[in-house]
Amino acid sequence: DVPAGARRGYRFTNWAGTYACEPELYYEPESVEDLRQILAYASSTGKHVRVVGEGHSPSDINCTEDIMVSLRRLCSITEVNKEKYQVTVQGGILVKDLISHLAAEGMALSCLGSV
């Protein structure tokens, strides 16, 4: 069975509007367990899974006809270790949100790339 939360008919477009696709299934899992179920389903059906971020790539790297997963709901900071200056975060956190959280802890990123 298709895991709960699947959206059909979702249209993804990258930030520049140069690439778009309509995956068979689109998910925004709310837990690691939800993500495990999606991956198990994909494995059992031979479907490929493409994880998508905010779509800033100028290429079609995010596009798929199979399963697209956005981690936007998996965006928590799970651990802050001030002694080691290390932070563990979930994969869906946005850099702008991470920067704000780090600033509140008196921390910052050592290197900040640009797109």
Disulfide bonds with the S-S distance in Angstrom:
none
